[in-house]
Amino acid sequence: MTKQTNLGGTFAIPGTSISLYRMGYGAMQLAGPEVWGPPRDVDAAIAVLREAIAAGVNHIDTSDYYGPHVTNQIIKTALHPYPKDLVIVTKLGARRGEDKSWLHALSRQELIDGVHDNLRNLSVERLDVVNLRVGGIMEPTEGSIAEPLTVLDELKREGLIGYIGLSNVTPRQLQEAQKITEIVCIQNFYNVARRGDDAFIDILAKKGIVYVPFFPLGGFTPLQSSELDGVAASLKATPMQVALAWLLQRSPNILLIPGTSSTSHLRENLAAAALELPPHAIAQLNAIAAGVKAAGQSGH
Ligand SMILES: NC(=O)c1ccc[n+]([C@@H]2O[C@H](COP(=O)([O-])OP(=O)(O)OC[C@H]3O[C@@H](n4cnc5c(N)ncnc54)[C@H](OP(=O)(O)O)[C@@H]3O)[C@@H](O)[C@H]2O)c1
């Protein structure tokens, strides 16, 4: 695949040497069903990663608990030795139960083991960026994150981690975290239909902190809305492309990591960076979340 889009331009993370194209790739879909075990077609998973890199993507989001271990091992097989400008962002703070459940793994030993698992499975000597993943499955829960974050900061000082981010956190938890260590990115659940972090995103933009929405396309329940369909039809684009373009225009500190196991969806998603949304389309799309909120309030 040739570099056919500008991938949304770049965002240089203040105080670091990292500059990322705004359109990246989330690797969770590369593991098997329910993010467990190997994918049905490993070669297809490898092809998706190689195509992303060939298209210019330099930001891949992953975790060693996808698979578990499988996704990182596929990344290594597909891309190692890694391109110089590639930034692999991983997460610590969770593990998988034998019943495929998602459990916390925030103890000192679990975090240390998690760093070493990632280093080994990705075959690197230092992890570029590690997000500390706390809270519930979909939403943050208030409470101190000082203990696990202090462990990550120690691992950073040892040289095993380049930069630290947070996932599934509140503004208050960010405030606490910034007293402990530098935070370069936040990864929370956000998309055109789920806008609980609107105010948080604006705060982060002012601070120069990257915001990476997880489930940008709705995740396990992909976005569906007549507004998305209508705007997509009027622009000769797909609804998923419109959802991604909406995120790109929402704030310059938003970087995208849409997940897919298919090269055709990958191409479609990357091409969304070139899609311009006219003001009336943005107004229509802004109505989606307002509708979701109103429906929630009236109990539907
Ligand atoms: N921090 C956290 O707690 C957390 C939680 C969840 C995810 N994440 C990260 O966020 C990344 C993105 O999340 P995600 O992959 O779960 O959800 P997503 O990007 O919102 O959506 C992925 C789903 O959409 C489908 N899809 C992708 N492109 C499409 C297209 N152009 N047309 C139609 N369907 C399309 C995929 O299926 P196909 O495979 O068939 O394309 C998959 O089912 C993950 O890869 C992961 O790295 C982080």
The ligand as an SDF file (V2000), in Angstrom:
LIG
                    3D

 48 52  0  0  0  0  0  0  0  0999 V2000
   -7.3720    1.0520   27.4820 N   0  0  0  0  0  0  0  0  0  0  0  0
   -8.3400    0.1980   27.3950 C   0  0  0  0  0  0  0  0  0  0  0  0
   -8.9490   -0.1640   28.3770 O   0  0  0  0  0  0  0  0  0  0  0  0
   -8.7360   -0.3240   26.0530 C   0  0  0  0  0  0  0  0  0  0  0  0
   -9.9580   -1.0180   25.9220 C   0  0  0  0  0  0  0  0  0  0  0  0
  -10.3040   -1.4600   24.6490 C   0  0  0  0  0  0  0  0  0  0  0  0
   -9.4880   -1.2350   23.5510 C   0  0  0  0  0  0  0  0  0  0  0  0
   -8.3020   -0.5820   23.7230 N   0  0  0  0  0  0  0  0  0  0  0  0
   -7.4290   -0.2750   22.5570 C   0  0  0  0  0  0  0  0  0  0  0  0
   -8.1890    0.4580   21.6290 O   0  0  0  0  0  0  0  0  0  0  0  0
   -8.0490   -0.1160   20.3260 C   0  0  0  0  0  0  0  0  0  0  0  0
   -9.3140    0.1240   19.5410 C   0  0  0  0  0  0  0  0  0  0  0  0
  -10.4000   -0.5150   20.1670 O   0  0  0  0  0  0  0  0  0  0  0  0
  -11.1840   -1.7610   19.5520 P   0  0  0  0  0  0  0  0  0  0  0  0
  -10.4240   -2.3940   18.4500 O   0  0  0  0  0  0  0  0  0  0  0  0
  -11.5910   -2.6050   20.6670 O   0  0  0  0  0  0  0  0  0  0  0  0
  -12.5100   -1.0790   19.0300 O   0  0  0  0  0  0  0  0  0  0  0  0
  -12.8460   -0.1430   17.7790 P   0  0  0  0  0  0  0  0  0  0  0  0
  -11.6130    0.3420   17.1140 O   0  0  0  0  0  0  0  0  0  0  0  0
  -13.8370    0.8350   18.2710 O   0  0  0  0  0  0  0  0  0  0  0  0
  -13.6340   -1.1340   16.8340 O   0  0  0  0  0  0  0  0  0  0  0  0
  -13.1310   -2.3470   16.4120 C   0  0  0  0  0  0  0  0  0  0  0  0
  -14.2970   -3.1100   15.8000 C   0  0  0  0  0  0  0  0  0  0  0  0
  -14.7650   -2.4200   14.6470 O   0  0  0  0  0  0  0  0  0  0  0  0
  -14.6050   -3.2360   13.4960 C   0  0  0  0  0  0  0  0  0  0  0  0
  -14.1190   -2.3590   12.4150 N   0  0  0  0  0  0  0  0  0  0  0  0
  -12.9250   -1.7380   12.3370 C   0  0  0  0  0  0  0  0  0  0  0  0
  -12.8560   -0.9870   11.2260 N   0  0  0  0  0  0  0  0  0  0  0  0
  -14.0420   -1.1390   10.5890 C   0  0  0  0  0  0  0  0  0  0  0  0
  -14.5710   -0.6330    9.3780 C   0  0  0  0  0  0  0  0  0  0  0  0
  -13.8720    0.1980    8.6080 N   0  0  0  0  0  0  0  0  0  0  0  0
  -15.8310   -1.0100    9.0230 N   0  0  0  0  0  0  0  0  0  0  0  0
  -16.5550   -1.8470    9.7990 C   0  0  0  0  0  0  0  0  0  0  0  0
  -16.0940   -2.3710   10.9480 N   0  0  0  0  0  0  0  0  0  0  0  0
  -14.8450   -2.0170   11.3580 C   0  0  0  0  0  0  0  0  0  0  0  0
  -13.6200   -4.3060   13.8500 C   0  0  0  0  0  0  0  0  0  0  0  0
  -13.9040   -5.4960   13.1570 O   0  0  0  0  0  0  0  0  0  0  0  0
  -12.9160   -6.0740   12.0010 P   0  0  0  0  0  0  0  0  0  0  0  0
  -11.7980   -6.7420   12.7060 O   0  0  0  0  0  0  0  0  0  0  0  0
  -13.8000   -7.0060   11.2600 O   0  0  0  0  0  0  0  0  0  0  0  0
  -12.4970   -4.8970   11.1930 O   0  0  0  0  0  0  0  0  0  0  0  0
  -13.8990   -4.4810   15.3550 C   0  0  0  0  0  0  0  0  0  0  0  0
  -15.0080   -5.3360   15.5410 O   0  0  0  0  0  0  0  0  0  0  0  0
   -7.7500   -1.5850   20.5960 C   0  0  0  0  0  0  0  0  0  0  0  0
   -7.1030   -2.1800   19.5250 O   0  0  0  0  0  0  0  0  0  0  0  0
   -6.9070   -1.4980   21.8370 C   0  0  0  0  0  0  0  0  0  0  0  0
   -5.5530   -1.3440   21.4700 O   0  0  0  0  0  0  0  0  0  0  0  0
   -7.9330   -0.1100   24.9570 C   0  0  0  0  0  0  0  0  0  0  0  0
  1  2  1  0
  2  3  2  0
  2  4  1  0
  4  5  1  0
  4 48  2  0
  5  6  2  0
  6  7  1  0
  7  8  2  0
  8  9  1  0
  8 48  1  0
  9 10  1  0
  9 46  1  0
 10 11  1  0
 11 12  1  0
 11 44  1  0
 12 13  1  0
 13 14  1  0
 14 15  2  0
 14 16  1  0
 14 17  1  0
 17 18  1  0
 18 19  2  0
 18 20  1  0
 18 21  1  0
 21 22  1  0
 22 23  1  0
 23 24  1  0
 23 42  1  0
 24 25  1  0
 25 26  1  0
 25 36  1  0
 26 27  1  0
 26 35  1  0
 27 28  2  0
 28 29  1  0
 29 30  1  0
 29 35  2  0
 30 31  1  0
 30 32  2  0
 32 33  1  0
 33 34  2  0
 34 35  1  0
 36 37  1  0
 36 42  1  0
 37 38  1  0
 38 39  2  0
 38 40  1  0
 38 41  1  0
 42 43  1  0
 44 45  1  0
 44 46  1  0
 46 47  1  0
M  CHG  2   8   1  16  -1
M  END
$$$$
